[in-house]
Amino acid sequence: MLASKYVRHLRLLAVVGVVALVAAACGGGGGTSSGGNNNATAQKQGGKAVFAAEQWPECLNPITSCANASWLVYTAWEHVMPRLMQTDPKGNFVASDLLVEAPTEQNGGIKTKPFTITYKLRPEAVWDDGSQITSEDVKFTWDAIMKTTGTIGTTGYDQIKTIDTSDPKTVVITFKDVYSDWQDLFGGNNANGVILKKAAFSSPNVAKEMQTSYGFSGGPWKLQSYSQQQTVLVRNDKYWVKDHIPLLDQVTFVPRTDQSTEMNSLLTGEALAAYPQPSRGITKQLKAPGIKYESGTGSTFEGLWMNNDAFPFNDKTAREAFAYAMDRQGVIDAIYKPDFPEAQVLNCAGWSPAVSDWCGNDFSDISYQPDKVKSLLEGSGWTKGGDGIYAKGGKRFSVEFNTTAGNKLREDTQALLKEKAKAAGIELVIKDLPATQLFEDRLPKREFTLAEYAQVASPDPSVTAILGADQIPSAANGNSGQNFLGWKNAQATALMKESDKTIDHAQRRDLIMQINKIERQDVPWLPLIAKPLILTWHDDRLAGPVGEYAASSYSGFFNMYDWSLK
């Protein structure tokens, strides 16, 4: 999984107008969904809890390619670092704890000529050492994002003209032009949506900083320690929102990167909660005494991502033929529907149907059609060899297929797609990788041909960060940018830039639909599914609104400051 769009996302995860994320809840432990904890008794304070992490970050820096790993967000910085705007459990943009209120035209926070956003920071907002969080911290973060070697991406931040810090508790950001996705900057669903503490750094180039620790906290938790064996978070007693000071003394995340090990850790009680990716039979596994779960379709979407500069995907016809060789409906029917009956093939590229109305239906004509594969390839000079695999110019249509090792659902998906692709004359060679190697090394360096992973859509529909022609990482730019595909469509990029400057919802939707159509024409990647998301926990041992953020882009752990031991 990727953190976010921008990452949009890997946090990829995955962005304007305040729109609702519809999260449809489905069954929980013993066949009933908890809907959060409804205990009538007061919650207990104190104690420690262990939670299982399905992936593990290689380093902790939220500004560099480290942030391509969504579990960096889930297990570390979202609990420690402040942000400006954020999303609520239903996907609406709202003010974070750092702000007095969200900027609007009515309160003077949004002005159009020039386009200016003014944030009022809470007077009581402080770092964990008691020093004030100020506008200078926001400006320093902007400098760090723009000046750090190997920054994960600068989309949107490069549209900022100035940040006025004359009032320590007022941040006035003036843009070069209208920028619709302002709510994802320094927060929202952005992988680098953080505020750094200026006083903790000697230079805005923070590439070598925050590898294994944070020297500060402006969130409900403080990072006590991080290693390849565990991450330990402890209560930040200086947090200024008293209701969000954690009830637990300590939370420890442990890597359980093989899903069977992860589930065993939960079911045996070693871990009190887990955030597993869906897999065959997972809902049956979770029908165990004391176990509950909450799930829903959120903003995370899975896809088959092609390197458009690597053979055979450097040819548009080959990409389209490949798409017709992928039995997407077969994957949904065999792997997802038994546990998630509402699962459907995703037919828009870069959005989730659960998030507003940005998702079109342009990929609905692509289904498993071996005859179409034959027509496209043979019409383009490919011939089928004696082994049943097409070849052209002495090169076979053989593709290395990467995803995250130990992810049972993706492994099952690979196996099904491989079998069906072979019948259509295309060979998939499966080579799975540790999540850190895939997300923090191979993808940023574009050392892949085909990969399956997820991105995270924001409430804002901008896809510039992941698909813009000027966002392609390379050695020349320090592997900065998140267009790992290398898709270079000038018309689509121009539409993305225009969309980023468009506030009117209807006008913007028209631009997004045009981008969707161009993606279908070029097929730079193939959408698969808007993923069901699951948080599962020991209801016999944990209390509080557990499950409230299950379908959120922040993961189900986001509000663990409100959790307690029974």
Secondary structure as UniProt FT lines:
FT   TURN            6..7
FT   HELIX           29..31
FT   STRAND          48..53
FT   HELIX           65..68
FT   HELIX           70..72
FT   HELIX           73..77
FT   HELIX           78..80
FT   STRAND          85..87
FT   TURN            89..90
FT   STRAND          93..95
FT   TURN            97..98
FT   TURN            105..108
FT   STRAND          110..112
FT   TURN            113..114
FT   STRAND          115..121
FT   TURN            123..124
FT   TURN            128..129
FT   HELIX           135..147
FT   TURN            149..150
FT   TURN            155..156
FT   HELIX           157..159
FT   STRAND          160..164
FT   TURN            168..169
FT   STRAND          170..175
FT   TURN            180..181
FT   HELIX           182..184
FT   TURN            185..186
FT   TURN            188..189
FT   TURN            191..192
FT   HELIX           198..200
FT   TURN            207..208
FT   STRAND          221..226
FT   STRAND          231..235
FT   TURN            237..238
FT   HELIX           242..244
FT   STRAND          250..255
FT   HELIX           259..267
FT   TURN            268..269
FT   STRAND          273..274
FT   TURN            280..281
FT   HELIX           282..285
FT   TURN            289..290
FT   STRAND          291..306
FT   TURN            308..309
FT   TURN            311..314
FT   HELIX           316..324
FT   HELIX           328..331
FT   HELIX           332..336
FT   TURN            337..339
FT   TURN            341..342
FT   TURN            353..354
FT   TURN            356..357
FT   TURN            362..365
FT   HELIX           370..378
FT   TURN            379..381
FT   STRAND          383..384
FT   TURN            386..387
FT   STRAND          390..392
FT   TURN            393..394
FT   STRAND          395..396
FT   STRAND          398..402
FT   TURN            405..406
FT   HELIX           408..423
FT   TURN            424..425
FT   STRAND          427..430
FT   HELIX           435..437
FT   HELIX           438..442
FT   TURN            443..446
FT   STRAND          450..456
FT   HELIX           464..467
FT   HELIX           469..471
FT   TURN            475..479
FT   TURN            484..485
FT   HELIX           490..500
FT   HELIX           505..522
FT   STRAND          525..538
FT   TURN            539..541
FT   STRAND          542..543
FT   TURN            546..551
FT   TURN            553..554
FT   TURN            556..559
FT   HELIX           560..562
FT   STRAND          564..565
//
